[in-house]
Amino acid sequence: MMKLKFRKHTSERKVNRLTKKIRIRKTVKGTDERPRLCVFRSAKHIYAQVINDVSGQTLVSASSLDVKDKSGKELAKMIGAEVAKKALQKNIKNVVFDRNGYIYHGRVQSLADGAREAGLNF
């Protein structure tokens, strides 16, 4: 189980997100049958990984680092479709979604919608 330690100057927004993340990760676990689709978003980019927590391996990953022409929700939807396509090539159809402490809104929701439309079940 993860524990939190913060410094004096850690922002309240970051503390709130990390406490939500720990609350989510208590229940969401990636297994061999249903790996975890984890999302990370920064100010410019968005990243998605399919992780098996039992073996501690990242099975599939996709990010917006290489894409230059799109941004925002369209980019997130494209990344979701890309990670789903890579996962389906490795015979991964069912995943459990880990929003990583972010609100299920905006780019996180678009990434999930893109992954669902491309064929992942969660």
C-alpha positions in Angstrom: 0.0 0.0 0.0 1.2 3.5 -0.9 1.9 6.1 1.8 1.9 9.8 1.4 4.7 12.1 2.5 4.5 15.8 1.5 6.8 18.7 2.0 5.8 22.1 3.3 5.3 23.7 -0.1 3.4 20.9 -1.9 0.4 22.5 -3.5 -3.1 21.6 -2.2 -4.2 20.5 -5.7 -1.4 18.0 -5.9 -2.1 16.6 -2.4 -5.8 16.2 -3.2 -5.0 14.4 -6.5 -2.6 12.0 -4.8 -5.0 11.2 -2.0 -7.6 10.4 -4.6 -5.0 8.3 -6.5 -4.3 6.2 -3.4 -8.1 5.7 -2.7 -8.6 4.5 -6.3 -5.5 2.2 -6.2 -6.9 0.4 -3.1 -9.5 -1.2 -5.3 -8.1 -1.0 -8.9 -5.5 -3.7 -9.5 -4.2 -5.0 -12.9 -4.1 -8.8 -13.3 -3.2 -11.1 -16.1 -6.9 -11.3 -17.2 -7.7 -7.6 -16.8 -4.6 -5.3 -16.8 -4.9 -1.7 -15.7 -5.2 1.1 -18.2 -3.4 4.0 -16.4 -3.7 7.6 -17.6 -1.3 10.5 -16.9 -1.9 14.0 -18.1 0.4 16.9 -18.0 -0.2 20.5 -19.2 0.9 19.7 -22.7 0.8 15.9 -23.2 -1.2 12.8 -22.2 0.2 9.3 -21.6 -1.6 5.9 -21.4 -0.2 2.6 -20.2 -1.6 -0.9 -19.9 0.0 -2.4 -16.8 0.0 -5.9 -15.2 0.4 -5.2 -11.5 1.0 -8.9 -10.6 4.2 -9.1 -12.6 4.9 -5.4 -12.5 5.2 -5.0 -16.2 4.0 -2.4 -18.7 2.5 -4.3 -21.5 1.5 -1.5 -23.9 2.0 2.3 -23.9 1.2 5.3 -26.0 1.8 9.0 -25.6 1.3 12.3 -27.3 5.0 13.2 -27.5 5.3 12.3 -31.2 2.0 13.9 -32.4 2.4 17.6 -33.4 -0.7 18.5 -35.3 -3.5 17.9 -32.7 -4.1 19.0 -29.2 -6.7 18.7 -26.4 -9.6 16.2 -26.6 -8.9 15.1 -30.2 -5.4 14.2 -29.3 -6.5 12.3 -26.2 -9.1 10.4 -28.2 -6.4 9.5 -30.7 -4.0 8.3 -28.0 -6.8 6.1 -26.5 -7.4 4.5 -29.9 -3.7 3.9 -30.3 -3.2 2.2 -27.0 -6.4 0.1 -27.6 -5.0 -0.9 -31.0 -1.7 -2.0 -29.5 -3.5 -3.8 -26.7 -5.7 -5.7 -29.1 -2.6 -6.8 -31.1 -1.4 -8.5 -27.8 -4.8 -10.1 -27.3 -5.8 -7.8 -24.4 -9.5 -7.1 -24.7 -10.6 -6.4 -21.1 -8.9 -3.8 -18.9 -9.7 -1.9 -15.7 -9.5 1.9 -16.1 -7.3 3.9 -13.7 -7.9 7.6 -13.9 -4.9 8.2 -11.6 -6.7 10.7 -9.3 -7.9 12.9 -12.2 -11.5 13.8 -12.6 -13.3 11.8 -15.3 -13.8 14.8 -17.5 -12.2 16.4 -20.5 -9.0 14.8 -21.8 -9.2 11.8 -19.5 -12.8 11.0 -20.6 -11.8 11.5 -24.3 -9.0 9.0 -23.9 -11.4 6.5 -22.4 -13.9 7.0 -25.1 -11.3 6.6 -27.8 -10.1 3.3 -26.2 -13.7 2.0 -26.0 -14.5 2.9 -29.6 -11.3 1.1 -30.7 -12.4 -2.1 -29.0 -11.3 -2.2 -25.3 -13.9 -3.3 -22.7 -14.0 -1.5 -19.3 
